[in-house]
């Protein structure tokens, strides 16, 4: 059975990006924690910055 997509609010997206950019967490670690794809992560970064 397929998993449903996760939808994050803009505030949650910013918090996830904050962990990487300010907290210096590795992209792979943040992605594992929130189960998002690499493309989604970089798209969020492009949208916010």
C-alpha positions as CSV (number, residue, x, y, z in Angstrom):
1,X,0.0,0.0,0.0
2,X,1.3,3.5,-0.9
3,X,2.1,6.0,1.8
4,X,0.2,9.3,1.8
5,X,2.1,12.4,1.0
6,X,3.1,14.5,4.0
7,X,2.0,18.1,3.9
8,X,3.9,20.6,6.0
9,X,2.8,24.1,6.7
10,X,5.0,27.0,5.7
11,X,6.0,27.4,9.3
12,X,7.0,23.8,9.6
13,X,9.0,24.0,6.4
14,X,10.8,27.0,7.7
15,X,11.6,25.2,11.0
16,X,13.0,22.2,9.0
17,X,15.2,24.5,6.9
18,X,16.3,26.3,10.1
19,X,17.6,23.0,11.5
20,X,19.8,22.7,8.5
21,X,20.9,26.3,7.9
22,X,21.3,27.6,11.4
23,X,21.6,24.3,13.4
24,X,24.2,23.0,10.9
25,X,22.5,19.7,10.6
26,X,23.3,17.6,7.6
27,X,20.7,17.6,4.8
28,X,20.6,13.8,4.9
29,X,19.9,13.8,8.6
30,X,17.1,16.3,8.3
31,X,15.6,14.4,5.4
32,X,15.6,11.1,7.3
33,X,14.0,12.8,10.3
34,X,11.1,14.2,8.3
35,X,11.0,11.7,5.5
36,X,11.1,14.3,2.7
37,X,12.9,13.9,-0.6
38,X,16.0,15.8,-1.6
39,X,14.1,17.6,-4.4
40,X,11.4,18.8,-1.9
41,X,14.1,20.0,0.5
42,X,15.9,22.1,-2.1
43,X,12.6,23.4,-3.5
44,X,11.6,24.7,-0.1
45,X,15.0,26.4,0.3
46,X,14.6,28.0,-3.1
47,X,11.1,29.3,-2.2
48,X,12.1,30.7,1.2
49,X,15.5,32.2,0.2
